[in-house]
Amino acid sequence: MKNSKTIICLLLLLIFVSSCSNNIESQFKVDKISPWCIIGFDALDRSPKQRIDMLKQMGFTKYGYNKGKGDLTKMKEEFKLAKENNIEIVSIFLWLNAKRDSIGKLSPLNQELLSNINEVEYKPTIWLSFSNNYFEGLNQEQSIELSIEMIKFIKLKADKMGCKLALYNHHGWFGNPHNQVEILEKLNQNSITMVYNFHHSQEYIDEFPEIVKKIKPYLSFVNLNGVKKEGPQILPIGKGDYEFEMVKLLIDQGFHGPWGILGHLKTEDVQKVLKRNVEGLNLMSSKYIVEEGK
């Protein structure tokens, strides 16, 4: 009888470990993750065609579009090439600056960005973030109110184009995840979500277990990075002190992707940067499987 119970326990353990392995490995497969900040962050300064070729060669099937140096003349060409090569552009970054963008009027560059989105065939999610110059001299209530009004303005444009909208944590007041949750609670629109970026998380590391619980209901995407309190800001996955536990907390709270990895280094070939992050992801998923199997 004891032998039978032991065998059953071992079988259940094997099933559990196998389940964890399949789940984690499938989440972190190259064709499931999205490179981010790869335009304008590439020492080789690839053209749209060269970038698409690189992504295909590496096995990626999706990525995020950031406007890089601000030249949008090849944006529609890139979207067309991506579609022809069965690569999805899942997101596009929209950065608002109080000196150039106000309710009812966006900067010429941001107007061009949205106009281009309107003309391409498939629609990425707009990742929206604010410069801190919007909130200088404002109290919490005023900052929340201003954010909500500006987000509503962008949301109307996103809806007309058929795009989803997600808030993106950068630096400053708007980069504080507690403030973003407060904004979303007051907006009370289920269609607006959050993108959480590990490379903007250093000052919130100690409270991350609390943050995960707050942001999980709104979370639609996580961009991974190595995390150290003292920096540097951009660090390969696996070279930090906290990213493994942060990912584990997210998974334990029920977030299972989608995940992104970063380029974000102007001085290096972005392909090499992405390779380091893929290697870090593989090591992290292996570590997670071992931890869960103990």
Residue pairs with C-beta under 8 A, 6 or more apart in sequence:
13 293
16 292
16 293
17 289
17 292
17 293
20 288
20 289
20 292
20 293
21 289
23 256
24 251
24 285
24 288
24 289
25 285
25 289
26 32
27 256
27 257
27 259
27 285
28 259
28 281
28 282
28 284
28 285
30 58
30 59
30 60
30 278
31 59
31 60
31 61
32 61
32 257
32 258
32 259
33 60
33 257
33 258
33 259
33 260
33 261
33 278
33 281
34 60
34 62
34 63
34 64
34 90
34 91
34 258
34 259
34 260
34 261
35 55
35 60
35 63
35 64
35 260
35 261
35 262
35 263
35 270
35 274
36 63
36 64
36 66
36 91
36 223
36 260
36 261
36 262
36 263
36 264
37 64
37 66
37 262
37 263
37 264
38 51
38 63
38 66
38 263
38 270
38 274
39 51
39 65
39 66
39 67
39 68
40 66
40 67
40 68
40 69
40 266
41 68
41 263
41 264
41 265
41 266
41 270
42 51
42 263
42 266
42 268
42 269
42 270
43 266
43 267
43 268
43 269
43 270
44 50
44 269
44 270
46 54
46 270
47 74
48 74
48 77
48 78
48 81
49 81
51 78
52 78
52 81
52 82
52 85
52 87
54 270
54 271
55 63
55 87
56 85
56 87
58 271
58 274
58 275
58 278
60 87
61 86
61 87
61 88
62 87
62 88
62 89
62 90
63 82
63 87
63 88
63 89
63 90
64 89
64 90
64 91
64 92
64 93
64 124
64 127
64 260
65 75
65 78
65 79
65 89
65 91
65 92
65 93
65 124
66 92
66 93
67 75
67 93
67 109
67 113
70 109
72 109
72 112
72 113
72 116
75 113
75 116
76 116
76 119
76 120
78 89
79 89
79 116
79 120
79 121
79 122
80 120
82 88
82 89
83 121
83 122
88 122
89 122
89 124
90 124
90 125
90 258
91 124
91 125
91 126
91 127
91 166
91 195
91 221
92 113
92 117
92 124
92 125
92 126
92 127
93 127
93 129
93 168
94 110
94 113
94 114
94 126
94 127
94 128
94 129
94 154
95 110
95 129
95 130
95 131
95 170
96 106
96 110
96 128
96 129
96 130
96 131
96 134
96 150
96 154
97 107
97 131
97 133
98 131
98 133
98 134
99 133
100 106
100 107
100 109
100 110
101 107
101 110
103 149
103 150
103 153
104 153
106 114
114 157
114 161
117 123
117 124
117 126
117 161
117 163
118 160
118 161
123 161
123 162
123 163
123 164
124 163
125 163
125 164
125 165
125 166
125 220
125 221
126 154
126 158
126 163
126 164
126 165
126 166
127 166
127 167
127 168
127 195
127 221
128 151
128 154
128 165
128 166
128 167
128 168
129 167
129 168
129 169
129 170
129 174
129 175
130 147
130 150
130 170
130 172
130 174
131 172
132 171
132 172
132 173
132 174
134 143
134 146
134 147
134 150
134 173
134 174
135 143
135 146
135 172
135 173
135 174
138 146
140 179
143 173
143 179
144 179
144 182
144 183
144 186
147 174
147 179
147 183
148 183
148 186
148 187
151 165
151 167
151 183
151 187
151 192
152 187
154 165
155 165
155 189
155 192
158 164
158 165
164 191
164 193
164 220
165 191
165 192
165 193
166 192
166 193
166 194
166 195
166 220
166 221
167 174
167 180
167 183
167 184
167 192
167 193
167 194
167 195
168 194
168 195
168 197
169 175
169 176
169 177
169 180
169 194
169 195
169 196
169 197
169 200
169 201
170 197
170 200
171 200
173 179
174 180
175 200
176 204
177 194
177 196
177 204
177 211
177 214
177 215
178 211
178 214
180 194
180 215
180 218
181 194
181 214
181 215
181 218
184 192
184 194
184 218
192 218
193 218
193 219
193 220
193 221
194 215
194 218
194 219
194 220
194 221
195 220
195 221
195 222
195 223
196 215
196 219
196 221
196 222
196 223
197 222
197 223
197 225
198 222
198 223
198 224
198 225
198 226
198 227
198 243
198 246
199 223
199 225
199 227
199 233
199 234
199 235
199 262
199 264
200 233
201 208
201 227
201 246
202 227
202 228
202 229
202 231
202 233
204 211
205 227
205 229
205 242
205 246
208 242
208 246
208 249
209 249
212 246
212 249
212 250
212 253
212 255
213 253
216 250
216 253
216 254
216 255
219 250
219 255
220 258
221 258
221 259
221 260
222 250
222 255
222 257
222 258
222 259
222 260
223 259
223 260
223 261
223 262
224 237
224 243
224 247
224 259
224 260
224 261
224 262
224 277
224 281
225 234
225 235
225 237
225 240
225 243
225 261
225 262
226 235
226 236
226 237
226 238
226 239
226 240
226 243
226 280
227 235
227 240
227 241
227 242
227 243
227 246
228 235
228 240
228 241
228 242
229 241
229 242
234 262
234 264
234 265
236 273
236 276
236 277
236 279
236 280
237 243
237 261
237 276
237 277
237 280
237 281
237 284
238 244
238 279
238 280
238 281
238 283
238 284
239 280
243 284
244 284
244 287
244 288
247 284
247 288
248 288
248 291
251 288
261 274
261 277
261 278
261 281
262 273
262 277
263 270
263 273
263 274
264 273
265 273
